[in-house]
Amino acid sequence: MNANEFCNVYTSQTLGGLEMIEAQFTETVFGKHAHAGFVISVVDAGVMHFSHRGESHNALPGELSIVAPDELHTGSKGRGEGWRYRALYPSEERIRALNQSLFGVEQTPYFRQSVITDACLSQQMQTLLHKLAHGAEALDIEVHWETLLVNLLRQSFYQGSEPRFTKAQSNVELVRDWLADRYDQKVSLDYAAELAGISKFHLIKEFKRLYQLTPHQYQIQQRLNHARAQLKRGISAVDVALNCGFHDQSHFSKAFVSTMGISPSAYQQQFFTR
C-alpha cells in the first residue's frame, strides 16, 4: 500500500455489527471482485472510477454508489491523486427484509443506478457517518440509518405511488409516552416499533408527522425539559447531564445551547443571582 493510502475498517455494534470503512487510495487498482452484501459508498474527495454491470462509472465528491451482492465490479482512481471515500456494508438479508416491509416484495431489490447524484441522500449518508464516527446515541443512529435505507429504496429502486403500510394502526402516542418515561435511558428503535406494532420507518414517519420530531429528537427534548428543572433546583450541570441520560457534559451543553441559546451554567446562574 502506498504511503499516502490508508484503509480503516470498523464495525458498529449499535447497528448489529454493520461493517464500514474509511479509505484513501492513490495507486491501488482493484480487479473484478464481488461482496456478499450490499456496498453503499460516498466519495469524500477525488474521483472513484469503477466498472459495474459492463459499464464504466466515475463517482465524484458527494456522490453515492451502490453495488448489490455478488455483482462484479472494479475500482481505481478516476484522475488526479486518487480518491477518498467511506462505505457501509449492509447484509442482503437486511435490505431484503426492508424491501418486503415497505413494498411487500419478497426479493432483493434491484438498484438501477450505479452512481446516485442526490444532494439529500448524500447529506443523509454523511450525517449518519458523522454520527457513527463521533459516538452518537444509539436511537439517533438507528433513526438515521433506517431513514437512509428507506430513501435509497424509494428514490433509487421503487417508482410509483407511496408504499401502503398494511400493518396494524400506529400506536404512536403510546411510544411517545414510553419515550417520555424513559428520557434518561438508552432505548431501542426496534423495541419502539414493536411497541407500536408497525415497521421502524413507519414509526419514524408517523411520529414526525404527529409531533414534528423524530423519536430521538423527542427524547432529547424531554431530557432538556428535565434538565432545566434540575438546573433550577441548583443541581450541578455535570450531575444534570448524567441524571438526564446525556452521553457526557459536552453533549448536554451542545444540546442545551442549541435549544436555549445559552449554556446550562449561564441558565442556572439566572435563578441564583437575583
C-alpha positions as CSV (number, residue, x, y, z in Angstrom):
1,M,0.0,0.0,0.0
2,N,1.3,3.4,-1.0
3,A,2.4,5.8,1.8
4,N,-0.5,8.1,1.0
5,E,-3.0,5.3,1.2
6,F,-5.0,4.0,4.1
7,C,-8.0,1.8,4.8
8,N,-9.6,1.6,8.2
9,V,-12.3,-0.9,8.9
10,Y,-14.8,-0.6,11.7
11,T,-18.0,-2.3,12.9
12,S,-21.0,-0.7,14.6
13,Q,-22.4,-2.7,17.4
14,T,-25.3,-0.2,17.5
15,L,-26.3,-1.3,14.0
16,G,-25.8,-5.0,14.7
17,G,-22.2,-5.3,13.7
18,L,-22.6,-3.4,10.5
19,E,-19.2,-3.1,8.7
20,M,-17.9,0.2,7.4
21,I,-14.7,1.5,6.0
22,E,-12.9,4.8,5.6
23,A,-10.2,4.7,2.9
24,Q,-8.0,6.6,0.6
25,F,-6.3,5.2,-2.5
26,T,-3.9,6.8,-4.9
27,E,-2.3,3.9,-6.9
28,T,-4.2,0.8,-5.8
29,V,-6.3,-0.8,-8.6
30,F,-9.0,-3.3,-7.6
31,G,-9.6,-6.0,-10.1
32,K,-13.0,-7.6,-10.6
33,H,-14.4,-8.7,-7.3
34,A,-17.8,-9.0,-5.5
35,H,-19.1,-8.8,-2.0
36,A,-21.6,-11.0,-0.1
37,G,-23.7,-7.9,0.9
38,F,-24.5,-4.5,-0.4
39,V,-21.9,-1.8,-0.7
40,I,-23.1,1.8,-0.2
41,S,-20.3,4.4,-0.5
42,V,-19.9,8.1,-0.7
43,V,-16.8,9.8,-2.2
44,D,-15.3,12.5,0.0
45,A,-12.5,13.7,-2.4
46,G,-11.1,12.9,-5.8
47,V,-12.8,10.7,-8.3
48,M,-13.6,7.0,-7.9
49,H,-13.6,5.1,-11.2
50,F,-15.2,1.6,-11.3
51,S,-16.8,-0.8,-13.8
52,H,-20.1,-2.3,-12.9
53,R,-22.6,-4.3,-15.0
54,G,-20.5,-3.8,-18.1
55,E,-20.3,0.0,-17.9
56,S,-17.7,2.4,-16.6
57,H,-18.6,5.0,-14.0
58,N,-16.9,7.9,-12.3
59,A,-18.2,8.9,-8.8
60,L,-17.5,12.5,-7.8
61,P,-17.3,14.0,-4.4
62,G,-20.6,13.8,-2.6
63,E,-22.0,11.2,-5.0
64,L,-23.1,7.8,-3.7
65,S,-22.5,4.5,-5.4
66,I,-24.3,1.2,-4.7
67,V,-23.3,-2.3,-5.6
68,A,-25.5,-5.3,-4.9
69,P,-24.4,-8.7,-3.5
70,D,-22.3,-10.9,-5.9
71,E,-22.1,-8.1,-8.6
72,L,-18.6,-8.0,-10.1
73,H,-17.0,-4.5,-10.1
74,T,-13.6,-2.9,-10.1
75,G,-12.1,0.2,-8.5
76,S,-9.4,2.7,-9.3
77,K,-8.7,6.4,-9.3
78,G,-10.6,8.4,-11.9
79,R,-8.0,11.1,-12.3
80,G,-5.6,13.2,-10.2
81,E,-4.1,12.0,-7.0
82,G,-6.7,9.3,-6.2
83,W,-9.9,9.2,-4.2
84,R,-11.1,9.1,-0.6
85,Y,-14.4,7.5,0.4
86,R,-16.4,5.9,3.1
87,A,-18.6,2.9,2.7
88,L,-21.2,0.8,4.6
89,Y,-21.9,-2.9,4.0
90,P,-25.4,-3.9,5.0
91,S,-26.3,-7.5,4.5
92,E,-28.6,-8.7,1.7
93,E,-31.0,-10.0,4.4
94,R,-31.3,-6.5,5.9
95,I,-32.1,-4.8,2.6
96,R,-34.4,-7.7,1.5
97,A,-36.4,-7.5,4.7
98,L,-36.8,-3.8,4.5
99,N,-37.9,-4.1,0.9
100,Q,-40.6,-6.6,1.9
101,S,-41.7,-4.4,4.8
102,L,-42.1,-1.3,2.5
103,F,-43.4,-2.7,-0.7
104,G,-44.4,-6.3,0.1
105,V,-41.8,-7.6,-2.4
106,E,-40.1,-10.8,-1.3
107,Q,-36.9,-10.3,-3.3
108,T,-33.6,-8.5,-3.2
109,P,-34.1,-5.0,-4.7
110,Y,-32.5,-4.1,-8.0
111,F,-30.9,-0.6,-8.0
112,R,-31.0,0.8,-11.5
113,Q,-28.3,3.4,-10.9
114,S,-24.7,2.6,-10.1
115,V,-23.9,6.2,-9.2
116,I,-26.5,8.3,-7.4
117,T,-26.4,12.0,-7.6
118,D,-28.8,13.3,-5.0
119,A,-27.9,16.0,-2.6
120,C,-30.4,14.9,0.1
121,L,-29.3,11.3,0.1
122,S,-25.6,12.4,0.1
123,Q,-26.3,14.6,3.2
124,Q,-28.1,11.8,4.9
125,M,-25.3,9.4,4.3
126,Q,-22.6,11.9,5.5
127,T,-24.7,12.8,8.6
128,L,-25.0,9.1,9.5
129,L,-21.3,8.5,9.0
130,H,-20.5,11.5,11.2
131,K,-22.8,10.2,14.0
132,L,-21.2,6.8,13.8
133,A,-17.7,8.3,14.0
134,H,-18.5,10.5,16.9
135,G,-20.4,8.0,19.0
136,A,-23.9,9.5,18.8
137,E,-26.7,7.9,20.8
138,A,-28.0,4.5,19.5
139,L,-31.5,5.7,18.9
140,D,-30.3,8.7,16.9
141,I,-28.0,6.5,14.8
142,E,-30.8,3.9,14.2
143,V,-33.2,6.6,13.1
144,H,-30.7,8.0,10.5
145,W,-29.7,4.5,9.3
146,E,-33.3,3.4,8.8
147,T,-34.2,6.7,7.0
148,L,-31.2,6.5,4.7
149,L,-32.0,2.9,3.7
150,V,-35.7,3.6,3.1
151,N,-34.9,6.7,1.0
152,L,-32.4,4.8,-1.1
153,L,-35.0,2.1,-1.8
154,R,-37.7,4.7,-2.6
155,Q,-35.7,7.0,-4.7
156,S,-33.4,4.6,-6.5
157,F,-35.5,1.4,-6.8
158,Y,-39.2,2.0,-6.3
159,Q,-41.2,4.0,-8.8
160,G,-44.9,4.6,-8.4
161,S,-47.2,5.6,-5.6
162,E,-46.3,5.7,-2.0
163,P,-46.0,2.2,-0.4
164,R,-49.0,1.1,1.5
165,F,-48.4,0.1,5.1
166,T,-50.7,-2.9,5.8
167,K,-49.8,-3.5,9.4
168,A,-51.9,-2.5,12.5
169,Q,-52.6,1.1,13.0
170,S,-49.9,3.0,14.7
171,N,-49.9,3.5,18.4
172,V,-47.5,6.4,18.2
173,E,-48.9,8.1,21.3
174,L,-48.0,5.0,23.3
175,V,-44.5,5.2,22.0
176,R,-44.3,9.0,22.8
177,D,-45.4,8.3,26.4
178,W,-42.9,5.4,26.6
179,L,-40.1,7.7,25.5
180,A,-41.1,10.4,27.9
181,D,-41.0,7.9,30.8
182,R,-37.6,6.8,29.7
183,Y,-36.0,10.1,28.8
184,D,-32.8,9.2,30.8
185,Q,-32.4,5.8,29.2
186,K,-30.9,4.4,26.0
187,V,-33.7,2.8,24.1
188,S,-34.1,0.7,21.0
189,L,-35.9,1.7,17.8
190,D,-36.6,-2.0,17.3
191,Y,-38.5,-2.2,20.6
192,A,-40.3,1.1,20.0
193,A,-41.6,-0.1,16.6
194,E,-42.6,-3.4,18.2
195,L,-44.5,-1.5,20.9
196,A,-46.3,0.4,18.2
197,G,-47.0,-2.6,16.1
198,I,-45.5,-1.1,12.9
199,S,-42.2,-1.0,11.0
200,K,-39.4,1.2,12.2
201,F,-39.7,3.5,9.2
202,H,-43.4,3.8,9.5
203,L,-42.9,4.7,13.2
204,I,-40.4,7.4,12.3
205,K,-42.7,8.8,9.6
206,E,-45.8,8.8,11.7
207,F,-44.0,10.2,14.8
208,K,-42.6,13.0,12.8
209,R,-46.0,13.8,11.2
210,L,-47.7,14.0,14.5
211,Y,-45.0,15.7,16.6
212,Q,-42.6,17.3,14.0
213,L,-39.8,15.4,15.7
214,T,-38.1,12.0,15.2
215,P,-38.3,9.7,18.3
216,H,-34.8,10.6,19.2
217,Q,-35.3,14.3,18.9
218,Y,-38.4,14.0,21.1
219,Q,-36.4,12.1,23.7
220,I,-33.7,14.8,23.6
221,Q,-36.4,17.5,24.2
222,Q,-37.7,15.5,27.2
223,R,-34.2,15.4,28.6
224,L,-33.8,19.1,28.2
225,N,-37.1,19.7,29.9
226,H,-36.0,17.7,32.9
227,A,-32.6,19.3,32.8
228,R,-34.0,22.8,33.1
229,A,-36.0,21.8,36.1
230,Q,-32.9,20.3,37.8
231,L,-30.8,23.3,37.0
232,K,-33.4,25.5,38.6
233,R,-33.1,23.4,41.8
234,G,-29.3,24.1,41.9
235,I,-28.1,20.7,40.7
236,S,-24.7,20.9,39.0
237,A,-24.5,20.7,35.2
238,V,-22.3,17.7,35.5
239,D,-24.9,15.8,37.6
240,V,-27.7,17.0,35.4
241,A,-26.1,15.6,32.3
242,L,-25.7,12.3,34.0
243,N,-29.2,12.3,35.5
244,C,-30.9,13.1,32.2
245,G,-29.2,10.5,30.1
246,F,-26.7,12.6,28.1
247,H,-23.6,10.9,26.9
248,D,-21.4,13.5,28.7
249,Q,-21.4,17.1,29.8
250,S,-20.2,18.2,26.3
251,H,-23.2,16.6,24.6
252,F,-25.5,18.1,27.2
253,S,-24.1,21.6,26.8
254,K,-24.3,21.4,23.0
255,A,-27.9,20.3,23.0
256,F,-28.8,22.9,25.7
257,V,-27.2,25.8,23.8
258,S,-28.8,24.7,20.6
259,T,-32.2,24.9,22.2
260,M,-31.9,27.7,24.7
261,G,-29.2,29.8,23.2
262,I,-27.1,29.9,26.4
263,S,-25.1,27.4,28.3
264,P,-26.5,25.4,31.2
265,S,-24.4,27.3,33.7
266,A,-25.5,30.6,32.4
267,Y,-29.1,29.5,32.5
268,Q,-28.7,28.2,36.1
269,Q,-27.0,31.4,37.2
270,Q,-30.1,33.4,36.3
271,F,-32.0,31.7,39.1
272,F,-29.4,32.2,41.9
273,T,-28.2,35.7,41.3
274,R,-31.5,37.6,41.6
